[in-house]
Amino acid sequence: MADLKGKKMGVQEAGGFADVMTRIVLKKAGIDPKDVTFVTTTTAGRVQALATGQTDTAVLHIDQVKTVQKQTPTISVLANMWELLSDYQYSVYIVPTQTLKDDPSTTECIVRALMRANRAMYDSANKQKVVDIAVKEGKIDATIAADTFDILVKAKAWPQNEGLLKANIEGTIKSEKDFGKITKDLKFEDVTDLTIAKKVVDQLGRVKDFPY
């Protein structure tokens, strides 16, 4: 990653996810952001920008990596963010506080459906169904969809229990503070409410030996 100095870094917008992830990579590599060029691309165009040399890097989903490598085989993965930044919360389910007060049952139904769907991803019998949906709805090449599925299963991308680790939330807060995205001192309890998630886990049963 030290070779990134002087390169063109593809991001969508200043302060956005790709921008933050790129700056984290630079920090890990000991490179000052001033020593690279940030190139703004559209979200839809980031794969093509990388493939055509408009940018030297991009923060991509796994299927996008496979797609761009199909066009330009010389492109390599520098880092998987979940390995480079293991104490970061990459996805959450959010709901307005008032909605929890007014209609908690609907939120519970949604969380239950999501948890069951996440657990289903680890059943190999469902793989072809998932691939077929990715091809139809996501317009993704079938081989790429299948390869992506395998990688995400191995990486334990889909939570099977509450889905939140305190260390990850605290790590995310620290990262966002370091980059000036937030200025308040926040704790895990300030930004999470696992009441419904814990209730659903009790209903469905906890998946043992799974971290989140």
Beta strands, then each sheet from edge to edge (+ up, - down):
strand 1: 8-11
strand 2: 37-40
sheet 1: 1+ 2+
end
